[in-house]
Amino acid sequence: MATGCADQRDSLDLYSVAQIRAIEAAALSLVGPGTLMQRAGATVAHHALTLLPQTAEDLSVLVAAGPGNNGGDALEAAALLAQQGIKVTIIHLADEARLAADTRRALTRARQSQAVFLESIPARSWSLAIDGMFGIGLTRPLEGPYRELAAQLNRLSCPVLAIDVPSGLDADTGCIVGLEGLAVRADETITFIANKPGLHTLHGRDSAGRVVTNDLNIDPTLFPEPIARLNSPQAFADAVRPRLHASHKGSYGDLQVIGGAEGMSGAVILAARMALMAGSGRVFARFAGPAPAYDSLHPELMCGHADDLRADQGVVVIGPGLGMSPQAHDLVGRALSDAPALVIDADGLNLIAAESPLQAVLTQRKGLSLLTPHPLEAARLLGTDAHTVQSDRLCWANALAGRYHATVILKGSGSIVAHPGDIPVINATGNPALATAGSGDVLAGLCGALLAQGWPARACALAATWLHGSAADEMVASGIGPIGATASELIPWTRKALNKLVSDYGAGRR
């Protein structure tokens, strides 16, 4: 069975629907009718075979095919699987009189095979289900029989393989199409021509599962610059350095964590502990509320009052548990004016969003600024709402970075790193263990620690998001969480991930 070559293009490159359409149109002008659909169908069939149980004798595959090219890919795959002796059942929801020529030819091949066509899913067990209802062309929410079929696919106990994009998911944004929309939740998605951002952010990871990219052997000269990339250690490897024997604590920078209004001191402790365990030479935990004499778990931390802030010395992380008091406002103002390198999180962002003079100071800063907002904090800074930010995370992360001349980590499933003048990056590590109080404070402390050790802002943001997520992945793989995992548990796993990163990528660098 001819399959084409999987992963020929760099699957870290992410392309928009408009770019995919342009690439596809250019490729179709160079190959014969139906060629790309046949390649796609063969690739789906080949990948489906790898997902089927290798020891079972009575293999059955359910194929849900829609009216467009995605349905044609599914029909091609169904015919090829039937030729392999697999029991294939096809649910084809389409007006056959309106099918395009390529899809009509694929339907003919499927009808000539041993595949069985039915109008609804019979009550039986399946070895695999293939979602080929809709791909990148869907602009309306799934309705009627399509919605019901998607809901049935989501209730199946067998693995589900989505073709190109899970039906109902926006390939650009990761939104489920429509306010009350529904998307197929696939275990794996085989996506064609190039990888797509919506598969990796917002609802994309829940819907797409594991993503495999196949470029259908399209001429690489037809591909423009991607609109985004997936994060990977290669993106920040140049900043990774092993530690020299002839070094001391002063070699690794000073960091001040400012926050901890009364009742919220834990946020500062979490960020400061993470900074310490990520290698900062000295870490000062400064509290807007009552300051403890020391941290009993890590007495290495130097605890004191926020009013003792020396913003012109070292890196400053401001915002964790800071509150919105006049004192907090003044602390943010001092940090914005004086800190050479500044990480702004939580209430630091909220205070800036609430006051245009602080926004102006941030925009005009000469020093380095790294912002770590969640969607609501980002919305406040942009004068919009969280739903709007989530509707196009790439766009709004870029807008935030451009507006404030800052490096931005827009947190969430598929966190986005945006930096003025650079292609945005979607982070693919992490899991629901991070959906817990304090995990953002840990990320802020990690960012501060890397900055204190001399990492450039963009590399720092990329590495911090990747390490933060990788630590959560390793922690869950070891049996801790995701349910009930705590932010403090994440800290030693992040230290372990950072040391492994330096071991893997720091060799030979000084």
C-alpha positions as CSV (number, residue, x, y, z in Angstrom):
1,M,0.0,0.0,0.0
2,A,1.5,3.3,-1.0
3,T,1.5,5.8,1.8
4,G,3.7,8.8,1.0
5,C,6.4,9.8,3.5
6,A,5.2,10.8,7.0
7,D,6.7,13.8,8.7
8,Q,8.7,15.0,5.6
9,R,8.0,18.6,6.6
10,D,9.1,19.9,10.0
11,S,6.0,19.2,12.0
12,L,7.0,22.0,14.4
13,D,6.0,24.5,11.7
14,L,2.4,25.6,12.0
15,Y,0.3,26.9,9.1
16,S,-3.0,28.7,8.9
17,V,-6.0,27.5,6.9
18,A,-5.4,30.2,4.3
19,Q,-1.8,29.1,3.9
20,I,-2.9,25.4,3.6
21,R,-5.4,26.3,0.9
22,A,-2.8,28.2,-1.1
23,I,-0.3,25.4,-0.8
24,E,-2.9,22.8,-1.8
25,A,-4.0,24.9,-4.8
26,A,-0.5,25.3,-6.0
27,A,0.2,21.5,-5.6
28,L,-3.0,20.5,-7.4
29,S,-1.8,22.4,-10.5
30,L,1.3,20.2,-10.6
31,V,-0.3,16.7,-10.1
32,G,-3.1,14.8,-11.7
33,P,-6.8,14.9,-10.5
34,G,-7.4,13.1,-7.3
35,T,-3.7,12.5,-6.6
36,L,-3.6,14.3,-3.3
37,M,-6.8,12.6,-2.1
38,Q,-5.4,9.2,-3.1
39,R,-2.2,10.0,-1.2
40,A,-4.2,11.1,1.8
41,G,-6.4,8.0,1.8
42,A,-3.4,5.7,1.5
43,T,-1.7,7.5,4.4
44,V,-4.8,7.2,6.6
45,A,-5.2,3.5,5.8
46,H,-1.6,2.8,6.6
47,H,-1.8,4.7,9.9
48,A,-5.1,3.0,10.8
49,L,-3.4,-0.4,10.4
50,T,-0.8,0.7,13.0
51,L,-3.6,1.5,15.4
52,L,-5.4,-1.8,15.0
53,P,-4.8,-4.7,17.5
54,Q,-2.1,-6.9,16.0
55,T,-3.4,-10.1,17.5
56,A,-7.1,-9.8,16.9
57,E,-8.6,-11.8,14.0
58,D,-12.0,-10.1,13.6
59,L,-11.0,-6.5,12.9
60,S,-13.7,-3.9,12.3
61,V,-13.3,-0.3,11.4
62,L,-16.1,2.4,11.4
63,V,-15.6,5.2,8.9
64,A,-17.6,8.4,9.2
65,A,-17.3,10.3,5.9
66,G,-18.6,13.8,5.1
67,P,-19.4,15.6,1.9
68,G,-16.1,17.3,1.1
69,N,-12.5,16.5,0.5
70,N,-12.2,15.2,4.1
71,G,-14.9,12.7,3.3
72,G,-13.1,11.7,0.1
73,D,-9.9,11.0,2.1
74,A,-12.0,8.8,4.4
75,L,-13.6,6.9,1.5
76,E,-10.2,6.3,-0.1
77,A,-8.9,4.9,3.2
78,A,-12.0,2.8,3.7
79,A,-11.6,1.1,0.3
80,L,-8.0,0.3,1.0
81,L,-8.7,-1.1,4.4
82,A,-11.4,-3.3,3.0
83,Q,-8.9,-4.6,0.4
84,Q,-6.8,-5.7,3.4
85,G,-9.6,-8.0,4.6
86,I,-10.8,-5.7,7.4
87,K,-14.5,-5.4,8.0
88,V,-15.2,-1.8,7.1
89,T,-18.5,0.0,7.8
90,I,-19.0,3.4,6.2
91,I,-21.5,6.1,7.4
92,H,-21.5,8.6,4.5
93,L,-23.4,11.8,5.3
94,A,-23.6,13.6,2.0
95,D,-25.7,14.6,-1.0
96,E,-24.1,12.5,-3.6
97,A,-25.4,14.7,-6.4
98,R,-23.3,17.6,-5.1
99,L,-20.0,15.8,-4.6
100,A,-16.8,17.1,-6.2
101,A,-15.3,14.9,-8.9
102,D,-12.4,13.7,-6.7
103,T,-14.8,12.7,-3.9
104,R,-17.2,11.1,-6.3
105,R,-14.3,8.9,-7.6
106,A,-13.4,8.0,-4.1
107,L,-17.0,7.0,-3.4
108,T,-17.0,4.8,-6.4
109,R,-13.9,3.0,-5.2
110,A,-15.4,2.5,-1.8
111,R,-18.6,1.1,-3.2
112,Q,-16.6,-1.3,-5.4
113,S,-14.8,-2.6,-2.3
114,Q,-16.1,-5.0,0.3
115,A,-17.0,-2.1,2.6
116,V,-20.6,-1.9,3.9
117,F,-22.5,1.4,3.7
118,L,-25.0,2.0,6.5
119,E,-27.1,5.1,7.5
120,S,-26.4,4.8,11.2
121,I,-23.9,3.2,13.6
122,P,-25.0,-0.3,14.5
123,A,-24.8,-1.4,18.2
124,R,-21.6,-3.4,18.2
125,S,-17.9,-3.1,19.2
126,W,-15.3,-1.6,16.9
127,S,-11.5,-2.0,16.6
128,L,-11.1,1.6,15.4
129,A,-13.2,4.5,14.3
130,I,-12.1,7.1,11.6
131,D,-13.5,10.6,11.7
132,G,-13.6,12.0,8.1
133,M,-16.7,14.2,8.3
134,F,-15.1,17.7,8.1
135,G,-11.6,19.1,7.9
136,I,-10.3,22.7,7.7
137,G,-13.3,23.9,5.6
138,L,-15.9,23.8,8.5
139,T,-17.2,27.3,9.3
140,R,-20.5,26.3,11.0
141,P,-21.1,24.2,14.1
142,L,-21.9,20.6,13.6
143,E,-25.7,20.2,13.3
144,G,-28.3,17.5,12.8
145,P,-27.0,14.1,11.7
146,Y,-23.3,15.4,11.8
147,R,-23.6,16.5,15.4
148,E,-25.3,13.2,16.4
149,L,-22.6,11.2,14.6
150,A,-19.8,13.2,16.3
151,A,-21.5,12.6,19.7
152,Q,-21.7,8.8,18.9
153,L,-18.0,8.7,18.0
154,N,-17.2,10.4,21.3
155,R,-19.1,7.7,23.1
156,L,-17.3,4.8,21.5
157,S,-14.8,2.8,23.6
158,C,-12.4,2.1,20.7
159,P,-9.6,4.5,19.5
160,V,-10.7,7.3,17.2
161,L,-8.5,8.5,14.4
162,A,-9.3,12.0,13.0
163,I,-8.4,12.9,9.4
164,D,-6.6,16.3,9.1
165,V,-8.7,18.0,11.9
166,P,-11.2,16.6,14.3
167,S,-14.7,17.4,13.0
168,G,-16.0,20.6,14.7
169,L,-12.6,22.0,15.6
170,D,-11.2,25.3,14.2
171,A,-7.8,24.5,12.7
172,D,-6.6,28.0,13.2
173,T,-7.6,28.8,16.8
174,G,-8.4,25.6,18.6
175,C,-11.9,26.8,19.2
176,I,-14.9,24.4,18.9
177,V,-16.9,25.9,16.0
178,G,-20.0,27.6,17.3
179,L,-21.0,28.8,20.8
180,E,-22.8,25.6,21.5
181,G,-20.7,23.5,19.2
182,L,-19.4,20.0,19.5
183,A,-16.1,18.5,18.2
184,V,-14.9,14.9,17.9
185,R,-12.5,13.9,20.6
186,A,-9.9,11.8,18.8
187,D,-7.1,9.7,20.2
188,E,-4.9,10.5,17.2
189,T,-5.1,13.0,14.3
190,I,-3.2,12.6,11.1
191,T,-3.0,16.1,9.6
192,F,-2.1,16.8,6.0
193,I,0.1,19.2,4.1
194,A,1.3,20.8,7.3
195,N,0.7,21.0,11.0
196,K,-2.0,23.5,12.2
197,P,-2.0,25.7,15.3
198,G,-5.6,24.9,16.4
199,L,-4.5,21.3,17.0
200,H,-2.3,22.4,19.9
201,T,-4.0,25.1,21.8
202,L,-7.3,25.8,23.7
203,H,-9.5,22.8,22.9
204,G,-7.2,21.4,20.3
205,R,-5.2,19.1,22.6
206,D,-8.4,17.5,24.0
207,S,-9.9,17.0,20.5
208,A,-6.8,16.0,18.5
209,G,-5.0,13.7,20.8
210,R,-1.6,12.8,19.4
211,V,-0.9,14.6,16.1
212,V,1.0,13.1,13.2
213,T,1.8,15.3,10.2
214,N,2.1,14.2,6.5
215,D,2.9,16.6,3.7
216,L,1.5,14.4,0.9
217,N,4.9,14.7,-0.9
218,I,4.1,18.3,-1.9
219,D,7.0,20.2,-3.3
220,P,8.7,22.0,-0.3
221,T,9.2,25.2,-2.3
222,L,5.5,25.7,-2.2
223,F,5.5,26.3,1.6
224,P,5.8,29.9,2.9
225,E,7.1,30.9,6.3
226,P,4.8,29.4,9.0
227,I,2.6,31.6,11.1
228,A,3.7,29.9,14.3
229,R,5.9,27.0,15.6
230,L,5.6,24.4,18.3
231,N,8.0,24.7,21.2
232,S,10.9,22.4,21.5
233,P,14.4,22.4,23.2
234,Q,15.9,23.2,19.9
235,A,14.2,26.6,20.0
236,F,16.2,27.7,23.1
237,A,19.1,25.3,23.1
238,D,21.6,28.1,22.3
239,A,20.9,29.6,25.7
240,V,21.7,26.4,27.6
241,R,25.0,26.4,29.4
242,P,26.6,23.9,31.8
243,R,27.9,25.3,35.1
244,L,31.6,25.9,35.4
245,H,33.6,24.6,38.3
246,A,35.1,28.0,38.9
247,S,31.8,29.7,39.7
248,H,30.0,30.9,42.8
249,K,26.6,32.1,43.8
250,G,27.3,35.6,42.3
251,S,27.7,33.9,38.9
252,Y,24.0,33.0,38.9
253,G,22.3,36.3,39.7
254,D,20.1,37.9,42.3
255,L,16.4,37.6,42.2
256,Q,13.7,39.5,44.2
257,V,10.2,38.1,44.3
258,I,7.7,40.8,45.3
259,G,4.1,40.0,46.4
260,G,2.5,38.3,49.3
261,A,-0.1,40.6,50.7
262,E,-1.7,39.5,53.9
263,G,-3.3,36.0,53.4
264,M,-1.4,35.5,50.1
265,S,2.2,34.9,51.3
266,G,2.2,31.4,49.8
267,A,2.4,32.8,46.3
268,V,5.7,34.5,47.0
269,I,7.1,31.4,48.7
270,L,6.2,29.2,45.7
271,A,7.8,31.5,43.2
272,A,10.9,32.1,45.4
273,R,11.4,28.3,46.1
274,M,11.1,27.6,42.4
275,A,13.7,30.3,41.6
276,L,16.1,28.9,44.2
277,M,15.7,25.3,42.8
278,A,16.1,26.6,39.3
279,G,19.5,27.9,40.1
280,S,19.3,31.6,41.1
281,G,22.4,32.5,43.1
282,R,20.5,34.5,45.7
283,V,16.7,34.8,46.1
284,F,15.0,37.4,48.2
285,A,11.3,36.9,49.1
286,R,9.8,40.2,49.8
287,F,6.3,40.4,51.3
288,A,3.7,43.3,51.1
289,G,2.1,41.7,54.1
290,P,3.7,40.3,57.3
291,A,7.0,38.8,56.4
292,P,8.1,35.5,58.0
293,A,11.5,35.4,59.6
294,Y,12.5,32.6,57.3
295,D,11.2,29.8,55.2
296,S,11.3,26.6,57.3
297,L,11.6,24.4,54.2
298,H,14.2,26.5,52.4
299,P,16.0,28.7,54.9
300,E,18.3,29.7,52.1
301,L,15.6,32.2,51.0
302,M,16.1,35.7,52.4
303,C,12.7,36.9,53.6
304,G,11.9,40.6,54.2
305,H,9.4,43.4,53.6
306,A,8.4,44.5,50.1
307,D,9.3,48.1,51.1
308,D,12.9,47.0,51.1
309,L,12.8,46.4,47.4
310,R,15.9,47.4,45.6
311,A,14.5,47.3,42.1
312,D,17.7,48.4,40.4
313,Q,19.6,45.3,41.6
314,G,19.1,42.0,39.8
315,V,16.0,40.6,38.3
316,V,12.5,41.3,39.9
317,V,9.5,39.1,39.8
318,I,6.5,41.1,40.9
319,G,2.8,40.2,41.3
320,P,2.3,36.8,43.0
321,G,-0.2,37.4,45.7
322,L,0.6,41.2,45.6
323,G,-3.0,42.5,46.0
324,M,-4.4,45.7,44.7
325,S,-3.6,48.1,47.5
326,P,-2.0,51.6,47.1
327,Q,1.2,50.0,48.5
328,A,1.1,47.4,45.7
329,H,0.5,50.1,43.1
330,D,3.7,51.9,44.3
331,L,5.7,48.8,44.3
332,V,4.7,48.1,40.7
333,G,5.6,51.6,39.7
334,R,9.1,51.3,41.3
335,A,9.7,48.0,39.6
336,L,8.6,49.3,36.2
337,S,10.9,52.3,36.6
338,D,14.0,50.8,38.0
339,A,14.3,47.0,37.4
340,P,16.7,46.1,34.6
341,A,14.8,42.8,34.0
342,L,11.3,42.3,35.2
343,V,8.8,39.4,35.3
344,I,5.2,40.6,35.8
345,D,2.6,38.2,37.0
346,A,-0.9,38.1,38.6
347,D,-1.8,41.3,40.5
348,G,1.2,43.1,38.9
349,L,-0.6,42.7,35.6
350,N,-4.0,43.6,37.1
351,L,-2.6,46.8,38.6
352,I,-1.1,47.8,35.2
353,A,-4.3,47.0,33.4
354,A,-6.2,49.2,35.8
355,E,-4.1,52.3,35.3
356,S,-3.0,53.9,32.0
357,P,0.0,55.7,33.5
358,L,1.5,52.3,34.5
359,Q,0.7,51.0,31.1
360,A,2.7,53.9,29.6
361,V,5.7,53.2,31.8
362,L,5.6,49.6,30.8
363,T,5.5,50.4,27.2
364,Q,8.4,52.9,27.4
365,R,10.6,50.7,29.6
366,K,14.3,50.3,28.5
367,G,14.7,47.2,30.5
368,L,13.6,43.7,29.7
369,S,9.9,42.9,30.4
370,L,8.3,39.4,30.6
371,L,4.6,39.1,31.1
372,T,2.9,35.9,32.2
373,P,-0.9,36.5,32.0
374,H,-3.7,34.0,32.0
375,P,-6.5,34.8,29.5
376,L,-8.5,37.1,31.8
377,E,-5.4,39.1,32.8
378,A,-4.4,39.4,29.1
379,A,-7.9,40.6,28.3
380,R,-7.7,43.3,31.0
381,L,-4.4,44.5,29.5
382,L,-5.9,44.6,26.0
383,G,-9.2,46.2,27.0
384,T,-11.3,43.3,25.9
385,D,-12.7,40.1,27.5
386,A,-11.3,36.6,28.1
387,H,-13.7,35.0,25.6
388,T,-12.3,37.3,22.8
389,V,-8.7,36.5,23.8
390,Q,-9.5,32.7,23.8
391,S,-11.2,33.0,20.4
392,D,-7.8,33.7,18.7
393,R,-5.0,33.1,21.2
394,L,-2.2,33.5,18.7
395,C,-3.5,36.8,17.5
396,W,-4.0,38.3,21.0
397,A,-0.7,37.1,22.4
398,N,1.0,38.8,19.5
399,A,-1.1,41.9,20.1
400,L,-0.1,42.0,23.8
401,A,3.6,41.6,23.0
402,G,3.5,44.3,20.4
403,R,1.5,46.8,22.5
404,Y,3.7,46.6,25.6
405,H,7.0,45.8,23.8
406,A,7.4,42.8,26.0
407,T,7.9,39.0,25.8
408,V,4.5,37.4,26.7
409,I,3.5,33.9,27.9
410,L,-0.2,33.6,27.4
411,K,-1.0,30.7,29.7
412,G,-3.5,28.0,29.1
413,S,-3.7,24.7,27.3
414,G,-1.1,25.2,24.6
415,S,0.5,28.3,26.2
416,I,1.7,30.8,23.7
417,V,5.0,32.6,23.8
418,A,5.0,35.9,21.8
419,H,7.9,38.3,21.3
420,P,8.0,41.4,19.2
421,G,9.3,40.7,15.7
422,D,9.4,36.9,16.1
423,I,7.1,34.1,15.1
424,P,4.9,33.0,18.1
425,V,5.4,29.6,19.6
426,I,2.8,27.2,21.0
427,N,4.0,25.0,23.9
428,A,3.0,21.4,23.7
429,T,4.1,20.1,27.1
430,G,2.0,19.9,30.2
431,N,-1.3,18.4,31.4
432,P,-4.2,19.1,33.8
433,A,-1.9,18.8,36.8
434,L,-1.0,22.4,36.1
435,A,-4.7,23.4,36.7
436,T,-4.0,24.0,40.3
437,A,-3.5,27.0,42.5
438,G,0.1,28.3,42.5
439,S,1.3,26.7,39.3
440,G,1.5,30.2,37.7
441,D,3.6,31.4,40.7
442,V,6.0,28.5,40.0
443,L,6.2,29.5,36.4
444,A,6.9,33.1,37.3
445,G,9.7,32.1,39.7
446,L,11.2,29.8,37.0
447,C,11.2,32.7,34.5
448,G,12.9,35.0,37.0
449,A,15.6,32.4,37.7
450,L,16.5,31.9,34.1
451,L,16.7,35.6,33.5
452,A,18.9,36.0,36.6
453,Q,21.3,33.5,35.1
454,G,21.5,35.5,31.9
455,W,19.1,33.9,29.5
456,P,17.6,36.1,26.8
457,A,14.0,37.0,27.3
458,R,12.5,35.0,24.5
459,A,14.7,31.9,25.2
460,C,13.7,32.2,28.9
461,A,10.0,32.2,28.1
462,L,10.3,29.3,25.7
463,A,12.4,27.2,28.1
464,A,10.3,28.1,31.2
465,T,7.0,27.0,29.6
466,W,8.6,23.9,28.2
467,L,10.2,22.9,31.5
468,H,7.1,23.7,33.5
469,G,5.0,21.5,31.3
470,S,7.6,18.7,31.0
471,A,7.9,18.6,34.8
472,A,4.2,18.1,35.1
473,D,4.3,15.4,32.4
474,E,7.1,13.5,34.3
475,M,5.3,14.0,37.6
476,V,2.1,12.5,36.3
477,A,3.9,9.7,34.6
478,S,5.4,8.8,38.0
479,G,1.9,8.5,39.5
480,I,1.5,11.9,41.1
481,G,-1.7,13.5,39.8
482,P,-3.0,15.0,37.6
483,I,-5.9,15.0,40.2
484,G,-4.7,16.4,43.5
485,A,-1.2,17.4,42.2
486,T,0.0,20.6,43.9
487,A,2.2,23.5,42.7
488,S,4.8,22.8,45.5
489,E,5.1,19.2,44.2
490,L,6.0,20.5,40.8
491,I,9.1,22.4,41.9
492,P,11.5,19.5,42.4
493,W,10.3,17.9,39.2
494,T,11.1,21.2,37.4
495,R,14.6,21.2,38.8
496,K,15.1,17.7,37.5
497,A,13.8,18.7,34.1
498,L,16.2,21.7,34.0
499,N,19.2,19.6,34.9
500,K,18.3,17.0,32.3
501,L,18.0,19.8,29.7
502,V,21.5,21.1,30.6
503,S,22.9,17.6,30.4
504,D,21.3,16.9,27.0
505,Y,21.9,20.3,25.3
506,G,24.7,22.0,27.3
507,A,27.6,19.7,26.4
508,G,30.4,21.6,24.8
509,R,29.0,25.1,25.5
510,R,30.6,27.6,27.8
